[in-house]
């Protein structure tokens, strides 16, 4: 059983069946599945299942709250963390007549415990925008 569980094909099929077909979140950044090793595929499947369990849990609570207005007239279609930045920057995509990509610095949202209750600033700061 141990030898079978180390087979790349087992984890590739699990990743495909559990992640892509069921729509489970894949770890970021999005991996190119055919290029991953057996260990990387196993990690991807296990991580996706942990993320799904957390998202569907009724006890799941956010660790940080960040408030910002990405757009006044259109809806946000995507929110992504920029890789390699310690989760401090997010990018939002809004689509209306024109698409808008905005980069936000959310450090103030992550440093909430260091702030006092009276002067909490939970707002993100816009640092770049492209449209």
Backbone atoms as SQL, in Angstrom:
CREATE TABLE atoms (id INTEGER PRIMARY KEY, chain TEXT, resi INTEGER, resn TEXT, atom TEXT, x REAL, y REAL, z REAL);
INSERT INTO atoms VALUES
  (1, 'A', 1, 'UNK', 'N', 0.823, -1.185, 0.000),
  (2, 'A', 1, 'UNK', 'CA', 0.000, 0.000, 0.000),
  (3, 'A', 1, 'UNK', 'C', 0.875, 1.259, 0.000),
  (4, 'A', 2, 'UNK', 'N', 1.980, 1.234, 0.764),
  (5, 'A', 2, 'UNK', 'CA', 2.875, 2.391, 0.811),
  (6, 'A', 2, 'UNK', 'C', 3.484, 2.666, -0.563),
  (7, 'A', 3, 'UNK', 'N', 3.865, 1.607, -1.273),
  (8, 'A', 3, 'UNK', 'CA', 4.454, 1.778, -2.608),
  (9, 'A', 3, 'UNK', 'C', 3.424, 2.359, -3.585),
  (10, 'A', 4, 'UNK', 'N', 2.194, 1.921, -3.467),
  (11, 'A', 4, 'UNK', 'CA', 1.142, 2.437, -4.347),
  (12, 'A', 4, 'UNK', 'C', 0.885, 3.916, -4.049),
  (13, 'A', 5, 'UNK', 'N', 0.876, 4.279, -2.777),
  (14, 'A', 5, 'UNK', 'CA', 0.572, 5.665, -2.410),
  (15, 'A', 5, 'UNK', 'C', 1.673, 6.638, -2.827),
  (16, 'A', 6, 'UNK', 'N', 2.854, 6.132, -3.180),
  (17, 'A', 6, 'UNK', 'CA', 3.928, 7.012, -3.639),
  (18, 'A', 6, 'UNK', 'C', 3.943, 7.179, -5.160),
  (19, 'A', 7, 'UNK', 'N', 3.066, 6.499, -5.846),
  (20, 'A', 7, 'UNK', 'CA', 3.013, 6.586, -7.307),
  (21, 'A', 7, 'UNK', 'C', 2.499, 7.958, -7.741),
  (22, 'A', 8, 'UNK', 'N', 3.191, 8.551, -8.699),
  (23, 'A', 8, 'UNK', 'CA', 2.816, 9.868, -9.199),
  (24, 'A', 8, 'UNK', 'C', 1.408, 9.856, -9.795),
  (25, 'A', 9, 'UNK', 'N', 1.075, 8.795, -10.483),
  (26, 'A', 9, 'UNK', 'CA', -0.235, 8.706, -11.143),
  (27, 'A', 9, 'UNK', 'C', -1.383, 8.749, -10.139),
  (28, 'A', 10, 'UNK', 'N', -1.177, 8.175, -8.950),
  (29, 'A', 10, 'UNK', 'CA', -2.206, 8.198, -7.902),
  (30, 'A', 10, 'UNK', 'C', -2.490, 9.644, -7.492),
  (31, 'A', 11, 'UNK', 'N', -1.431, 10.419, -7.249),
  (32, 'A', 11, 'UNK', 'CA', -1.612, 11.789, -6.789),
  (33, 'A', 11, 'UNK', 'C', -2.061, 12.714, -7.913),
  (34, 'A', 12, 'UNK', 'N', -1.622, 12.446, -9.151),
  (35, 'A', 12, 'UNK', 'CA', -2.079, 13.245, -10.283),
  (36, 'A', 12, 'UNK', 'C', -3.586, 13.062, -10.461),
  (37, 'A', 13, 'UNK', 'N', -4.051, 11.811, -10.410),
  (38, 'A', 13, 'UNK', 'CA', -5.487, 11.540, -10.547),
  (39, 'A', 13, 'UNK', 'C', -6.276, 12.110, -9.372),
  (40, 'A', 14, 'UNK', 'N', -5.715, 12.026, -8.173),
  (41, 'A', 14, 'UNK', 'CA', -6.383, 12.607, -6.995),
  (42, 'A', 14, 'UNK', 'C', -6.479, 14.117, -7.117),
  (43, 'A', 15, 'UNK', 'N', -5.403, 14.722, -7.578),
  (44, 'A', 15, 'UNK', 'CA', -5.400, 16.174, -7.746),
  (45, 'A', 15, 'UNK', 'C', -6.445, 16.576, -8.780),
  (46, 'A', 16, 'UNK', 'N', -6.501, 15.839, -9.855),
  (47, 'A', 16, 'UNK', 'CA', -7.484, 16.134, -10.897),
  (48, 'A', 16, 'UNK', 'C', -8.899, 15.913, -10.366),
  (49, 'A', 17, 'UNK', 'N', -9.148, 14.754, -9.744),
  (50, 'A', 17, 'UNK', 'CA', -10.501, 14.415, -9.280),
  (51, 'A', 17, 'UNK', 'C', -10.936, 15.281, -8.099),
  (52, 'A', 18, 'UNK', 'N', -10.064, 15.479, -7.136),
  (53, 'A', 18, 'UNK', 'CA', -10.433, 16.236, -5.940),
  (54, 'A', 18, 'UNK', 'C', -10.393, 17.740, -6.171),
  (55, 'A', 19, 'UNK', 'N', -9.361, 18.209, -6.857),
  (56, 'A', 19, 'UNK', 'CA', -9.194, 19.649, -7.013),
  (57, 'A', 19, 'UNK', 'C', -9.918, 20.237, -8.192),
  (58, 'A', 20, 'UNK', 'N', -9.604, 19.761, -9.365),
  (59, 'A', 20, 'UNK', 'CA', -10.134, 20.402, -10.565),
  (60, 'A', 20, 'UNK', 'C', -11.596, 20.064, -10.829),
  (61, 'A', 21, 'UNK', 'N', -11.959, 18.795, -10.729),
  (62, 'A', 21, 'UNK', 'CA', -13.332, 18.389, -11.029),
  (63, 'A', 21, 'UNK', 'C', -14.298, 18.891, -9.957),
  (64, 'A', 22, 'UNK', 'N', -13.930, 18.751, -8.682),
  (65, 'A', 22, 'UNK', 'CA', -14.812, 19.195, -7.593),
  (66, 'A', 22, 'UNK', 'C', -14.725, 20.686, -7.340),
  (67, 'A', 23, 'UNK', 'N', -13.745, 21.340, -7.937),
  (68, 'A', 23, 'UNK', 'CA', -13.624, 22.790, -7.766),
  (69, 'A', 23, 'UNK', 'C', -12.981, 23.211, -6.466),
  (70, 'A', 24, 'UNK', 'N', -12.186, 22.318, -5.854),
  (71, 'A', 24, 'UNK', 'CA', -11.494, 22.695, -4.626),
  (72, 'A', 24, 'UNK', 'C', -10.391, 23.690, -4.946),
  (73, 'A', 25, 'UNK', 'N', -10.076, 24.557, -3.996),
  (74, 'A', 25, 'UNK', 'CA', -9.023, 25.543, -4.246),
  (75, 'A', 25, 'UNK', 'C', -7.662, 24.857, -4.304),
  (76, 'A', 26, 'UNK', 'N', -6.874, 25.206, -5.295),
  (77, 'A', 26, 'UNK', 'CA', -5.502, 24.716, -5.369),
  (78, 'A', 26, 'UNK', 'C', -4.612, 25.742, -4.703),
  (79, 'A', 27, 'UNK', 'N', -3.529, 25.307, -4.046),
  (80, 'A', 27, 'UNK', 'CA', -2.636, 26.269, -3.381),
  (81, 'A', 27, 'UNK', 'C', -2.108, 27.300, -4.373),
  (82, 'A', 28, 'UNK', 'N', -1.817, 28.475, -3.861),
  (83, 'A', 28, 'UNK', 'CA', -1.303, 29.559, -4.705),
  (84, 'A', 28, 'UNK', 'C', 0.208, 29.539, -4.700),
  (85, 'A', 29, 'UNK', 'N', 0.875, 29.889, -5.781),
  (86, 'A', 29, 'UNK', 'CA', 0.280, 30.197, -7.071),
  (87, 'A', 29, 'UNK', 'C', -0.218, 28.935, -7.746),
  (88, 'A', 30, 'UNK', 'N', -1.108, 29.089, -8.694),
  (89, 'A', 30, 'UNK', 'CA', -1.702, 27.944, -9.393),
  (90, 'A', 30, 'UNK', 'C', -0.605, 27.076, -10.000),
  (91, 'A', 31, 'UNK', 'N', -0.495, 25.816, -9.597),
  (92, 'A', 31, 'UNK', 'CA', 0.564, 24.964, -10.135),
  (93, 'A', 31, 'UNK', 'C', 0.232, 24.437, -11.527),
  (94, 'A', 32, 'UNK', 'N', 1.266, 24.151, -12.289),
  (95, 'A', 32, 'UNK', 'CA', 1.109, 23.493, -13.582),
  (96, 'A', 32, 'UNK', 'C', 1.207, 21.994, -13.296),
  (97, 'A', 33, 'UNK', 'N', 0.067, 21.326, -13.193),
  (98, 'A', 33, 'UNK', 'CA', 0.006, 19.949, -12.696),
  (99, 'A', 33, 'UNK', 'C', 0.923, 18.954, -13.401),
  (100, 'A', 34, 'UNK', 'N', 1.001, 18.933, -14.722),
  (101, 'A', 34, 'UNK', 'CA', 1.859, 17.925, -15.360),
  (102, 'A', 34, 'UNK', 'C', 3.338, 18.035, -14.985),
  (103, 'A', 35, 'UNK', 'N', 3.781, 19.219, -14.554),
  (104, 'A', 35, 'UNK', 'CA', 5.198, 19.385, -14.228),
  (105, 'A', 35, 'UNK', 'C', 5.529, 19.066, -12.769),
  (106, 'A', 36, 'UNK', 'N', 4.522, 18.798, -11.933),
  (107, 'A', 36, 'UNK', 'CA', 4.770, 18.554, -10.506),
  (108, 'A', 36, 'UNK', 'C', 5.215, 17.120, -10.244),
  (109, 'A', 37, 'UNK', 'N', 6.074, 16.969, -9.251),
  (110, 'A', 37, 'UNK', 'CA', 6.516, 15.639, -8.827),
  (111, 'A', 37, 'UNK', 'C', 5.423, 14.974, -8.001),
  (112, 'A', 38, 'UNK', 'N', 5.633, 13.726, -7.668),
  (113, 'A', 38, 'UNK', 'CA', 4.680, 12.983, -6.843),
  (114, 'A', 38, 'UNK', 'C', 4.481, 13.664, -5.489),
  (115, 'A', 39, 'UNK', 'N', 5.577, 14.079, -4.857),
  (116, 'A', 39, 'UNK', 'CA', 5.479, 14.742, -3.551),
  (117, 'A', 39, 'UNK', 'C', 4.746, 16.077, -3.654),
  (118, 'A', 40, 'UNK', 'N', 5.011, 16.835, -4.721),
  (119, 'A', 40, 'UNK', 'CA', 4.325, 18.115, -4.907),
  (120, 'A', 40, 'UNK', 'C', 2.835, 17.915, -5.174),
  (121, 'A', 41, 'UNK', 'N', 2.492, 16.883, -5.931),
  (122, 'A', 41, 'UNK', 'CA', 1.081, 16.584, -6.174),
  (123, 'A', 41, 'UNK', 'C', 0.382, 16.171, -4.886),
  (124, 'A', 42, 'UNK', 'N', 1.045, 15.350, -4.089),
  (125, 'A', 42, 'UNK', 'CA', 0.465, 14.933, -2.803),
  (126, 'A', 42, 'UNK', 'C', 0.223, 16.161, -1.920),
  (127, 'A', 43, 'UNK', 'N', 1.218, 17.049, -1.852),
  (128, 'A', 43, 'UNK', 'CA', 1.077, 18.271, -1.063),
  (129, 'A', 43, 'UNK', 'C', -0.112, 19.096, -1.565),
  (130, 'A', 44, 'UNK', 'N', -0.243, 19.231, -2.891),
  (131, 'A', 44, 'UNK', 'CA', -1.317, 20.018, -3.486),
  (132, 'A', 44, 'UNK', 'C', -2.684, 19.462, -3.105),
  (133, 'A', 45, 'UNK', 'N', -2.848, 18.133, -3.185),
  (134, 'A', 45, 'UNK', 'CA', -4.127, 17.506, -2.834),
  (135, 'A', 45, 'UNK', 'C', -4.426, 17.703, -1.356),
  (136, 'A', 46, 'UNK', 'N', -3.446, 17.421, -0.508),
  (137, 'A', 46, 'UNK', 'CA', -3.664, 17.557, 0.945),
  (138, 'A', 46, 'UNK', 'C', -3.975, 19.005, 1.332),
  (139, 'A', 47, 'UNK', 'N', -3.245, 19.952, 0.748),
  (140, 'A', 47, 'UNK', 'CA', -3.469, 21.365, 1.051),
  (141, 'A', 47, 'UNK', 'C', -4.861, 21.800, 0.591),
  (142, 'A', 48, 'UNK', 'N', -5.276, 21.359, -0.583),
  (143, 'A', 48, 'UNK', 'CA', -6.608, 21.702, -1.094),
  (144, 'A', 48, 'UNK', 'C', -7.701, 21.182, -0.170),
  (145, 'A', 49, 'UNK', 'N', -7.547, 19.966, 0.314),
  (146, 'A', 49, 'UNK', 'CA', -8.542, 19.391, 1.217),
  (147, 'A', 49, 'UNK', 'C', -8.588, 20.138, 2.547),
  (148, 'A', 50, 'UNK', 'N', -7.411, 20.572, 3.053),
  (149, 'A', 50, 'UNK', 'CA', -7.385, 21.359, 4.294),
  (150, 'A', 50, 'UNK', 'C', -8.066, 22.712, 4.097),
  (151, 'A', 51, 'UNK', 'N', -7.810, 23.354, 2.957),
  (152, 'A', 51, 'UNK', 'CA', -8.450, 24.647, 2.677),
  (153, 'A', 51, 'UNK', 'C', -9.962, 24.469, 2.591),
  (154, 'A', 52, 'UNK', 'N', -10.400, 23.411, 1.889),
  (155, 'A', 52, 'UNK', 'CA', -11.837, 23.163, 1.777),
  (156, 'A', 52, 'UNK', 'C', -12.456, 22.926, 3.154),
  (157, 'A', 53, 'UNK', 'N', -11.818, 22.139, 4.001),
  (158, 'A', 53, 'UNK', 'CA', -12.339, 21.855, 5.335),
  (159, 'A', 53, 'UNK', 'C', -12.476, 23.151, 6.137),
  (160, 'A', 54, 'UNK', 'N', -11.485, 24.034, 6.011),
  (161, 'A', 54, 'UNK', 'CA', -11.538, 25.316, 6.722),
  (162, 'A', 54, 'UNK', 'C', -12.679, 26.184, 6.196),
  (163, 'A', 55, 'UNK', 'N', -12.803, 26.294, 4.873),
  (164, 'A', 55, 'UNK', 'CA', -13.833, 27.146, 4.285),
  (165, 'A', 55, 'UNK', 'C', -15.235, 26.673, 4.616),
  (166, 'A', 56, 'UNK', 'N', -15.420, 25.387, 4.723),
  (167, 'A', 56, 'UNK', 'CA', -16.762, 24.848, 4.986),
  (168, 'A', 56, 'UNK', 'C', -17.066, 24.703, 6.474),
  (169, 'A', 57, 'UNK', 'N', -16.107, 24.982, 7.309),
  (170, 'A', 57, 'UNK', 'CA', -16.292, 24.858, 8.746),
  (171, 'A', 57, 'UNK', 'C', -17.142, 26.015, 9.275),
  (172, 'A', 58, 'UNK', 'N', -18.088, 25.701, 10.148),
  (173, 'A', 58, 'UNK', 'CA', -18.908, 26.756, 10.749),
  (174, 'A', 58, 'UNK', 'C', -18.134, 27.515, 11.824),
  (175, 'A', 59, 'UNK', 'N', -17.060, 26.933, 12.338),
  (176, 'A', 59, 'UNK', 'CA', -16.245, 27.596, 13.354),
  (177, 'A', 59, 'UNK', 'C', -15.170, 28.494, 12.762),
  (178, 'A', 60, 'UNK', 'N', -14.962, 28.458, 11.449),
  (179, 'A', 60, 'UNK', 'CA', -13.909, 29.253, 10.819),
  (180, 'A', 60, 'UNK', 'C', -14.180, 30.736, 11.011),
  (181, 'A', 61, 'UNK', 'N', -13.206, 31.434, 11.515),
  (182, 'A', 61, 'UNK', 'CA', -13.318, 32.872, 11.738),
  (183, 'A', 61, 'UNK', 'C', -12.102, 33.539, 11.098),
  (184, 'A', 62, 'UNK', 'N', -12.284, 34.711, 10.502),
  (185, 'A', 62, 'UNK', 'CA', -11.137, 35.402, 9.907),
  (186, 'A', 62, 'UNK', 'C', -10.155, 35.843, 10.979),
  (187, 'A', 63, 'UNK', 'N', -8.876, 35.806, 10.651),
  (188, 'A', 63, 'UNK', 'CA', -7.866, 36.269, 11.607),
  (189, 'A', 63, 'UNK', 'C', -7.627, 37.766, 11.471),
  (190, 'A', 64, 'UNK', 'N', -7.939, 38.330, 10.308),
  (191, 'A', 64, 'UNK', 'CA', -7.773, 39.755, 10.065),
  (192, 'A', 64, 'UNK', 'C', -8.963, 40.250, 9.247),
  (193, 'A', 65, 'UNK', 'N', -9.349, 41.478, 9.508),
  (194, 'A', 65, 'UNK', 'CA', -10.417, 42.100, 8.735),
  (195, 'A', 65, 'UNK', 'C', -9.843, 43.352, 8.094),
  (196, 'A', 66, 'UNK', 'N', -10.078, 43.496, 6.809),
  (197, 'A', 66, 'UNK', 'CA', -9.565, 44.647, 6.083),
  (198, 'A', 66, 'UNK', 'C', -10.700, 45.247, 5.267),
  (199, 'A', 67, 'UNK', 'N', -10.913, 46.532, 5.418),
  (200, 'A', 67, 'UNK', 'CA', -11.990, 47.191, 4.700),
  (201, 'A', 67, 'UNK', 'C', -11.416, 48.088, 3.607),
  (202, 'A', 68, 'UNK', 'N', -11.980, 47.980, 2.403),
  (203, 'A', 68, 'UNK', 'CA', -11.597, 48.876, 1.324),
  (204, 'A', 68, 'UNK', 'C', -12.675, 48.869, 0.262),
  (205, 'A', 69, 'UNK', 'N', -12.737, 49.943, -0.493),
  (206, 'A', 69, 'UNK', 'CA', -13.707, 50.066, -1.579),
  (207, 'A', 69, 'UNK', 'C', -12.930, 49.947, -2.880),
  (208, 'A', 70, 'UNK', 'N', -13.076, 48.795, -3.524),
  (209, 'A', 70, 'UNK', 'CA', -12.350, 48.546, -4.765),
  (210, 'A', 70, 'UNK', 'C', -12.982, 49.290, -5.930),
  (211, 'A', 71, 'UNK', 'N', -14.288, 49.401, -5.921),
  (212, 'A', 71, 'UNK', 'CA', -14.979, 50.057, -7.031),
  (213, 'A', 71, 'UNK', 'C', -16.345, 50.516, -6.552),
  (214, 'A', 72, 'UNK', 'N', -16.798, 51.627, -7.101),
  (215, 'A', 72, 'UNK', 'CA', -18.114, 52.124, -6.715),
  (216, 'A', 72, 'UNK', 'C', -19.226, 51.629, -7.631),
  (217, 'A', 73, 'UNK', 'N', -18.901, 51.394, -8.906),
  (218, 'A', 73, 'UNK', 'CA', -19.954, 51.084, -9.859),
  (219, 'A', 73, 'UNK', 'C', -19.927, 49.652, -10.391),
  (220, 'A', 74, 'UNK', 'N', -18.810, 48.967, -10.275),
  (221, 'A', 74, 'UNK', 'CA', -18.711, 47.622, -10.838),
  (222, 'A', 74, 'UNK', 'C', -18.354, 46.620, -9.749),
  (223, 'A', 75, 'UNK', 'N', -18.500, 45.352, -10.074),
  (224, 'A', 75, 'UNK', 'CA', -18.207, 44.316, -9.089),
  (225, 'A', 75, 'UNK', 'C', -16.763, 43.841, -9.213),
  (226, 'A', 76, 'UNK', 'N', -16.224, 43.401, -8.102),
  (227, 'A', 76, 'UNK', 'CA', -14.886, 42.815, -8.081),
  (228, 'A', 76, 'UNK', 'C', -15.016, 41.382, -8.571),
  (229, 'A', 77, 'UNK', 'N', -14.244, 41.033, -9.601),
  (230, 'A', 77, 'UNK', 'CA', -14.325, 39.683, -10.164),
  (231, 'A', 77, 'UNK', 'C', -13.203, 38.789, -9.671),
  (232, 'A', 78, 'UNK', 'N', -12.092, 39.359, -9.200),
  (233, 'A', 78, 'UNK', 'CA', -10.958, 38.575, -8.719),
  (234, 'A', 78, 'UNK', 'C', -10.243, 39.308, -7.606),
  (235, 'A', 79, 'UNK', 'N', -9.785, 38.552, -6.614),
  (236, 'A', 79, 'UNK', 'CA', -8.916, 39.066, -5.560),
  (237, 'A', 79, 'UNK', 'C', -7.785, 38.061, -5.425),
  (238, 'A', 80, 'UNK', 'N', -6.549, 38.509, -5.577),
  (239, 'A', 80, 'UNK', 'CA', -5.379, 37.627, -5.505),
  (240, 'A', 80, 'UNK', 'C', -4.314, 38.248, -4.616),
  (241, 'A', 81, 'UNK', 'N', -3.628, 37.404, -3.845),
  (242, 'A', 81, 'UNK', 'CA', -2.463, 37.847, -3.101),
  (243, 'A', 81, 'UNK', 'C', -1.271, 37.844, -4.038),
  (244, 'A', 82, 'UNK', 'N', -0.428, 38.871, -3.951),
  (245, 'A', 82, 'UNK', 'CA', 0.788, 38.884, -4.757),
  (246, 'A', 82, 'UNK', 'C', 1.788, 37.905, -4.144),
  (247, 'A', 83, 'UNK', 'N', 2.329, 36.979, -4.923),
  (248, 'A', 83, 'UNK', 'CA', 3.263, 35.993, -4.367),
  (249, 'A', 83, 'UNK', 'C', 4.579, 36.645, -3.954),
  (250, 'A', 84, 'UNK', 'N', 5.208, 36.079, -2.927),
  (251, 'A', 84, 'UNK', 'CA', 6.520, 36.533, -2.487),
  (252, 'A', 84, 'UNK', 'C', 6.521, 37.822, -1.693),
  (253, 'A', 85, 'UNK', 'N', 5.382, 38.269, -1.248),
  (254, 'A', 85, 'UNK', 'CA', 5.311, 39.531, -0.506),
  (255, 'A', 85, 'UNK', 'C', 4.761, 39.340, 0.906),
  (256, 'A', 86, 'UNK', 'N', 4.744, 38.126, 1.386),
  (257, 'A', 86, 'UNK', 'CA', 4.304, 37.865, 2.751),
  (258, 'A', 86, 'UNK', 'C', 2.835, 38.132, 2.994),
  (259, 'A', 87, 'UNK', 'N', 2.017, 38.082, 1.946),
  (260, 'A', 87, 'UNK', 'CA', 0.589, 38.313, 2.111),
  (261, 'A', 87, 'UNK', 'C', 0.236, 39.753, 2.401),
  (262, 'A', 88, 'UNK', 'N', 1.155, 40.692, 2.115),
  (263, 'A', 88, 'UNK', 'CA', 0.909, 42.100, 2.433),
  (264, 'A', 88, 'UNK', 'C', 0.221, 42.858, 1.317),
  (265, 'A', 89, 'UNK', 'N', 0.211, 42.315, 0.102),
  (266, 'A', 89, 'UNK', 'CA', -0.373, 43.020, -1.027),
  (267, 'A', 89, 'UNK', 'C', -1.398, 42.141, -1.728),
  (268, 'A', 90, 'UNK', 'N', -2.528, 42.748, -2.089),
  (269, 'A', 90, 'UNK', 'CA', -3.524, 42.032, -2.878),
  (270, 'A', 90, 'UNK', 'C', -3.809, 42.829, -4.146),
  (271, 'A', 91, 'UNK', 'N', -4.292, 42.114, -5.135),
  (272, 'A', 91, 'UNK', 'CA', -4.681, 42.730, -6.401),
  (273, 'A', 91, 'UNK', 'C', -6.155, 42.433, -6.603),
  (274, 'A', 92, 'UNK', 'N', -6.924, 43.459, -6.955),
  (275, 'A', 92, 'UNK', 'CA', -8.332, 43.261, -7.282),
  (276, 'A', 92, 'UNK', 'C', -8.540, 43.571, -8.763),
  (277, 'A', 93, 'UNK', 'N', -9.454, 42.832, -9.368),
  (278, 'A', 93, 'UNK', 'CA', -9.831, 43.066, -10.760),
  (279, 'A', 93, 'UNK', 'C', -11.316, 43.376, -10.768),
  (280, 'A', 94, 'UNK', 'N', -11.674, 44.514, -11.354),
  (281, 'A', 94, 'UNK', 'CA', -13.075, 44.876, -11.522),
  (282, 'A', 94, 'UNK', 'C', -13.356, 44.970, -13.013),
  (283, 'A', 95, 'UNK', 'N', -14.557, 44.539, -13.385),
  (284, 'A', 95, 'UNK', 'CA', -14.909, 44.567, -14.797),
  (285, 'A', 95, 'UNK', 'C', -16.228, 45.300, -14.978),
  (286, 'A', 96, 'UNK', 'N', -16.196, 46.267, -15.825),
  (287, 'A', 96, 'UNK', 'CA', -17.377, 47.026, -16.204),
  (288, 'A', 96, 'UNK', 'C', -17.231, 47.326, -17.678),
  (289, 'A', 97, 'UNK', 'N', -17.362, 48.592, -18.036),
  (290, 'A', 97, 'UNK', 'CA', -17.077, 48.979, -19.416),
  (291, 'A', 97, 'UNK', 'C', -15.592, 48.752, -19.686),
  (292, 'A', 98, 'UNK', 'N', -14.753, 49.109, -18.706),
  (293, 'A', 98, 'UNK', 'CA', -13.319, 48.855, -18.773),
  (294, 'A', 98, 'UNK', 'C', -12.926, 48.005, -17.584),
  (295, 'A', 99, 'UNK', 'N', -11.938, 47.163, -17.762),
  (296, 'A', 99, 'UNK', 'CA', -11.391, 46.394, -16.646),
  (297, 'A', 99, 'UNK', 'C', -10.389, 47.264, -15.901),
  (298, 'A', 100, 'UNK', 'N', -10.349, 47.093, -14.592),
  (299, 'A', 100, 'UNK', 'CA', -9.427, 47.849, -13.752),
  (300, 'A', 100, 'UNK', 'C', -8.698, 46.864, -12.848),
  (301, 'A', 101, 'UNK', 'N', -7.377, 46.963, -12.815),
  (302, 'A', 101, 'UNK', 'CA', -6.563, 46.150, -11.906),
  (303, 'A', 101, 'UNK', 'C', -5.970, 47.105, -10.877),
  (304, 'A', 102, 'UNK', 'N', -6.200, 46.807, -9.607),
  (305, 'A', 102, 'UNK', 'CA', -5.733, 47.679, -8.530),
  (306, 'A', 102, 'UNK', 'C', -4.899, 46.872, -7.547),
  (307, 'A', 103, 'UNK', 'N', -3.774, 47.432, -7.122),
  (308, 'A', 103, 'UNK', 'CA', -2.916, 46.795, -6.118),
  (309, 'A', 103, 'UNK', 'C', -3.105, 47.529, -4.795),
  (310, 'A', 104, 'UNK', 'N', -3.307, 46.764, -3.723),
  (311, 'A', 104, 'UNK', 'CA', -3.591, 47.307, -2.397),
  (312, 'A', 104, 'UNK', 'C', -2.528, 46.846, -1.409),
  (313, 'A', 105, 'UNK', 'N', -2.109, 47.759, -0.541),
  (314, 'A', 105, 'UNK', 'CA', -1.223, 47.434, 0.576),
  (315, 'A', 105, 'UNK', 'C', -2.125, 47.202, 1.784),
  (316, 'A', 106, 'UNK', 'N', -2.136, 45.974, 2.316),
  (317, 'A', 106, 'UNK', 'CA', -3.032, 45.649, 3.439),
  (318, 'A', 106, 'UNK', 'C', -2.270, 45.473, 4.753),
  (319, 'A', 107, 'UNK', 'N', -1.051, 46.018, 4.830),
  (320, 'A', 107, 'UNK', 'CA', -0.261, 45.882, 6.062),
  (321, 'A', 107, 'UNK', 'C', -0.991, 46.394, 7.290),
  (322, 'A', 108, 'UNK', 'N', -1.706, 47.504, 7.154),
  (323, 'A', 108, 'UNK', 'CA', -2.410, 48.065, 8.315),
  (324, 'A', 108, 'UNK', 'C', -3.459, 47.090, 8.840),
  (325, 'A', 109, 'UNK', 'N', -4.007, 46.259, 7.966),
  (326, 'A', 109, 'UNK', 'CA', -4.999, 45.270, 8.387),
  (327, 'A', 109, 'UNK', 'C', -4.327, 44.109, 9.128),
  (328, 'A', 110, 'UNK', 'N', -3.093, 43.814, 8.764),
  (329, 'A', 110, 'UNK', 'CA', -2.386, 42.686, 9.371),
  (330, 'A', 110, 'UNK', 'C', -1.789, 43.046, 10.722),
  (331, 'A', 111, 'UNK', 'N', -1.555, 44.335, 10.982),
  (332, 'A', 111, 'UNK', 'CA', -0.931, 44.777, 12.227),
  (333, 'A', 111, 'UNK', 'C', -1.938, 45.190, 13.280),
  (334, 'A', 112, 'UNK', 'N', -3.178, 44.737, 13.187),
  (335, 'A', 112, 'UNK', 'CA', -4.244, 45.142, 14.107),
  (336, 'A', 112, 'UNK', 'C', -3.902, 44.919, 15.579),
  (337, 'A', 113, 'UNK', 'N', -3.305, 43.781, 15.998),
  (338, 'A', 113, 'UNK', 'CA', -3.035, 43.616, 17.420),
  (339, 'A', 113, 'UNK', 'C', -2.130, 44.700, 18.000),
  (340, 'A', 114, 'UNK', 'N', -1.269, 45.290, 17.189),
  (341, 'A', 114, 'UNK', 'CA', -0.370, 46.324, 17.681),
  (342, 'A', 114, 'UNK', 'C', -1.072, 47.664, 17.858),
  (343, 'A', 115, 'UNK', 'N', -2.242, 47.832, 17.277),
  (344, 'A', 115, 'UNK', 'CA', -2.960, 49.094, 17.375),
  (345, 'A', 115, 'UNK', 'C', -3.911, 49.085, 18.557),
  (346, 'A', 116, 'UNK', 'N', -4.171, 50.254, 19.107),
  (347, 'A', 116, 'UNK', 'CA', -5.127, 50.327, 20.207),
  (348, 'A', 116, 'UNK', 'C', -6.537, 50.296, 19.654),
  (349, 'A', 117, 'UNK', 'N', -7.501, 49.972, 20.483),
  (350, 'A', 117, 'UNK', 'CA', -8.903, 49.875, 20.054),
  (351, 'A', 117, 'UNK', 'C', -9.411, 51.194, 19.483),
  (352, 'A', 118, 'UNK', 'N', -8.968, 52.319, 20.050),
  (353, 'A', 118, 'UNK', 'CA', -9.507, 53.616, 19.630),
  (354, 'A', 118, 'UNK', 'C', -9.049, 54.049, 18.240),
  (355, 'A', 119, 'UNK', 'N', -7.802, 53.743, 17.884),
  (356, 'A', 119, 'UNK', 'CA', -7.295, 54.273, 16.616),
  (357, 'A', 119, 'UNK', 'C', -7.001, 53.177, 15.593),
  (358, 'A', 120, 'UNK', 'N', -7.803, 52.149, 15.593),
  (359, 'A', 120, 'UNK', 'CA', -7.626, 51.103, 14.599),
  (360, 'A', 120, 'UNK', 'C', -7.866, 51.656, 13.205),
  (361, 'A', 121, 'UNK', 'N', -6.946, 51.409, 12.323),
  (362, 'A', 121, 'UNK', 'CA', -7.143, 51.772, 10.924),
  (363, 'A', 121, 'UNK', 'C', -7.098, 50.482, 10.135),
  (364, 'A', 122, 'UNK', 'N', -8.256, 49.977, 9.788),
  (365, 'A', 122, 'UNK', 'CA', -8.344, 48.703, 9.081),
  (366, 'A', 122, 'UNK', 'C', -8.487, 48.887, 7.584),
  (367, 'A', 123, 'UNK', 'N', -8.169, 50.050, 7.094),
  (368, 'A', 123, 'UNK', 'CA', -8.371, 50.272, 5.671),
  (369, 'A', 123, 'UNK', 'C', -7.098, 49.988, 4.893),
  (370, 'A', 124, 'UNK', 'N', -7.282, 49.418, 3.717),
  (371, 'A', 124, 'UNK', 'CA', -6.162, 49.155, 2.819),
  (372, 'A', 124, 'UNK', 'C', -5.797, 50.446, 2.093),
  (373, 'A', 125, 'UNK', 'N', -4.560, 50.504, 1.647),
  (374, 'A', 125, 'UNK', 'CA', -4.077, 51.683, 0.927),
  (375, 'A', 125, 'UNK', 'C', -3.837, 51.305, -0.523),
  (376, 'A', 126, 'UNK', 'N', -4.441, 52.043, -1.443),
  (377, 'A', 126, 'UNK', 'CA', -4.253, 51.790, -2.879),
  (378, 'A', 126, 'UNK', 'C', -2.858, 52.257, -3.258),
  (379, 'A', 127, 'UNK', 'N', -2.071, 51.355, -3.902),
  (380, 'A', 127, 'UNK', 'CA', -0.717, 51.766, -4.284),
  (381, 'A', 127, 'UNK', 'C', -0.519, 51.799, -5.798),
  (382, 'A', 128, 'UNK', 'N', -1.385, 51.159, -6.561),
  (383, 'A', 128, 'UNK', 'CA', -1.273, 51.211, -8.020),
  (384, 'A', 128, 'UNK', 'C', -2.606, 50.838, -8.646),
  (385, 'A', 129, 'UNK', 'N', -2.837, 51.389, -9.836),
  (386, 'A', 129, 'UNK', 'CA', -4.060, 51.073, -10.558),
  (387, 'A', 129, 'UNK', 'C', -3.795, 51.123, -12.050),
  (388, 'A', 130, 'UNK', 'N', -4.358, 50.174, -12.774),
  (389, 'A', 130, 'UNK', 'CA', -4.230, 50.127, -14.228),
  (390, 'A', 130, 'UNK', 'C', -5.606, 49.887, -14.830),
  (391, 'A', 131, 'UNK', 'N', -5.926, 50.645, -15.866),
  (392, 'A', 131, 'UNK', 'CA', -7.207, 50.435, -16.563),
  (393, 'A', 131, 'UNK', 'C', -7.059, 50.728, -18.044);
